């Protein structure tokens, strides 16, 4: 089966690599051509534009940064819609608003193209190991036909019903992810201000009733104050914005999420945008008067 893959960034590249490992033919396009190079060494092909990536493919997959990128790639000049000259299945695996997912699907459906919104849950590490979760919305028949492709990139696939529901499910997951990181960070801020060892507190939490794989993954980052991005903070802030927009539209009250959005927004504006989302701890420490890891000191105004 021939697959066109649009977007080979931090998540898209390892996902496309796993498709090649599974034996699929992959032709990839990225605005920064050098990001496709690793696929060529595995037998993948490089497209010079979206038209080349879409041409003669059975399935077109996109993994893009945000709503505007998805609209541009699908509906913009030279995009997927303009190049839908034959029958294929489109799968957008980006994290976008349910409204954008439905808008793009409706347009593609009018062209005779079946489409899924199938965002993924998991970090870049999970993408490399094909341990993502796929959260799909769209026609059940399309999901069933393409599930082997989704399975090549993930450890589990969940079908949530009509188009847009995959995007909705992703917002639910990321709400809890953001609040979990916010909660861990606040606990560590309190521990630090009370004079407790951050490392000891994390060791204790890792064996407590609130222990989780997520805490285990982030533990060393939090100790070292080094945050190589498995999931960049700017993208979590973007997703929290989508979550709050969806909540407002449906009159859902999410006070903790609103507070977390403020924290991630402040962190983004204070230099942590490209760091892992765990760097939100540093912003909360900064607001609390923390002056650095070397002396582990606070300006408490005493």
N, C-alpha and C positions, 0 to 999 in steps of 0.2 A: 504494500500500500504506500502511496506517495503522499508525503506531508510537506506542506509549506509552513514554515515557522517564522513568525514575526515578533522580534524582540528577544535578543540574546544577551540580556543584562545579567545581573546577579542571580536571579531565579531562572530566567529563560534559558540561559546557556546550559546549566546542568540538566534541565528538563529535556532539552533537545538532544543532549548527549545520551541520555537514557533511552530515548526513542531510537537512536542509531544502534545502541547496544542490543535493543530488542529486535533489530533486523529491519526496521522501517527505513525507507528512503526519505531523507530530509533535505530540503532546500530552504536555507535560512536567509532572512534579511534583517539588518539592523542599520540604523542611521549612521552609527560609527562602525564602518566595515571591519575594523580590526577585531571587534568583539565576536565576529563569526569565525575567525581563523582557527580556533581550537577544534571546531567541527570538521574542518577540511582534513585535518590529520586523522580523523576517524572515518573518513569516507563520505562526509556530508558535502553538500554543494552550496555555493554562495550566490545569492541573487543580488543584482545591482539595484533593484527597485522592487516595489510591492508587486507590480505587474508580473515580473519574472518569478517571484515567490509563489504567486497564485496560479500561474499558468499550468494547466494539465495536472493539477494536484487533486487527490481524492478528498483530502482534509486540509483545512487551513486553521492553524492554531496561533493565537496571539497571547503574548504575556507582556503587558505594557504598564506604564507607571501610574496613569490616572485617567479620569474621565475624558479630559481633553485629548489625550493621546489616543484613546480608543476611538473617539469620534473622528479624529483626523485620519487615522489609519483606515477605518472602515468607510467613512462617508466623505472624506476630503478628496481634493483633486488627486487623481492617480491612485486612489485608495482601492480597497478590496471591492467595494460595490461597483466601481467603474470597470473593474476587471473581472467581474463575474460573468464570463462568457460561456461557462459550461457548468454542469451540475457538480457541486461538492458540498461538504459539510463544514461549517465554520464553528470553531470553539474558542470563545474568549475566556482566558483563564486569569485575566487581570482582576484586581479588586476595584470595583466601580460602584456607583450608586445603582440601586434597582431601576431607577428611571432611565439611566443611560443604557443599562443592559437591555431593557425593553425597547427603547428607541432604536437601537442598532439592530436588534433581532427583527423588529417589525419591518425595517427597511430591507433587510436581507431576505426576509420571507417574501416580500413583494417581488423580489427578483427570482424567486423560486429556490432560494438557498435555505436549507434547514440549519438552525443554529442553536447552540447551547451557551449559557453562561455557566462557567465551571471554574470559579476561583479556587485557589488552593490555600490550605492552612499548613504552615510549617516554615522553617527557616531555610536559608541557603544550604546549610548542612543537610537538612532533611531532603532538600531537592537533589543534592548530589547522591544521596543514598537511596533515592526513590522511596522515601518514607513520608511523603506528603499525604495530606487528606484532600480529596477532591469533593467539592460541594456543588452539585450540578442542578441546573434548572433548564427546562425546555421540553420538547417532545420526548416522551418515553422511548419511542422507537429509535430516535436519533441517539439517545443516551445508550441504549442497549447495543446498537451497532458500533458505537465508538468506545464502549467501555474497555475493550482490550488495549486500546491506545492510552486511555487514561490510566489503566492499571500499570502500564509500563513506566509511568512517572510517579506512582504513588503506592502506598501500602493499603489504602482503603478508599472506596468511592461511595458517596452518599447521594441519592437522588431525592430532591425536595419538591418535585412537581413542576408546575408551569414555568415558563420563562420569567426571569427576574428573581426566582426563589433561591437560586444558588447565590446570587449577590446578597440577598437578604440574610441567608445563613452565614455568610462570611462576616457580615457586620456583627452578628451575634457572637461569633467566636472572638473577633477582635476586640469587642467591648470587654469581655472577660480577660483577655490577654493584657490589655492596657491597664485595667484596674488591678490585676495581679501584680504587675510591675510597679504600679503606683503604691500598692500596699506594702510590698517588700521594701521599697525605697523609703517610705515613711517610717517603717519599723526600724530600719537601719539609721535613719536620722535621729530618731528618739534614742536608740542605743548609743550612738556617738555622743549626743549631748549629755547622756547620763554617765559617760566615761567608760562604757563597755567596749571590749575588743570586737571590732566588726567581724573578724575571722571567727572568733569564738561564737558569736551570735549566729553567724551563718551555719557553722557546724551544728549548733543546737537546733536551729530551725530545720535543717536537713534531716533530722531524726525525729522531728515532732509530728503532730497530727496535721500540720499544714505543709509538710514536705511534698514536693512534686518534681517530676522530671524537669519542668521549666526552671525551678529554683536551682536544680543541679547544673543545668546548662549555663545559667547566668552567674553562678557563685563566684567563679574565678575572676570574671570581669569586674564584679563588684569589689572584690578584695584588691585587685591590682589597679583599679581605676583606669583600665584600658578597655576600650569598647569597639573593637573591630566589628563592623556592621553585619550581623546575621539578618537583621531586620532594621533598617535605618529609622531613626527616630522621626525624621520628617515624614515618612510614610505612615507611621502610626498616628502622627498628628493629623495627617490627611484623612485617615480612616475614621478617627474620632469625629472629625467634622462631618463626614458622611453619616455616621451613626446619629449624631445630634440633629442633623437635617431630617433624617428618617423619623426620629422620635418626635420632632416638632410637628411634622406632617400628620402624625397619628396621635398627637396629644399624649405621648408617653412621658412620664416624669422620670428623669435619670440624673439626680443630683450628684452622685459620685462621679458619673461620667463627665458631667460639666466641669467638676473640679479637676479631674484628670486632664481634660482638654486644656485648661488654663496652665497646668504644669508643663505639659508637652509643648504648648505654644511658647511659653517663656523659655524653656530649654532650647527650642529651635532658634529663637532670636538671640540666645546668648552663646552660640557657637557649637551646639551639639547636634545640629541638623543631620550631619552625615554619619554620626556615631550610631552605635546600636541603641535601641530604645531603652536599654538598661541605664544609659547615661542620664535619664531623668533623675536618678538618684543624685547626681552631681549638682543639678540645678536646685533640688530641694535642700541639699547641704549648703550650697552657696547662699540661698535665701536665709538659712539658719545661722550664718556667720562662719561657716567652715572655711579655713584658709589653706588647706592642703594636706596631702597624705603624709608628707615627710615628718611633720611635727604633730600631725593628727590633732590640730588645735582649733578651737573655736574662739571667735570674738563674742564673748557673752556679755560684754558691757559691764564687767565686774571691776 
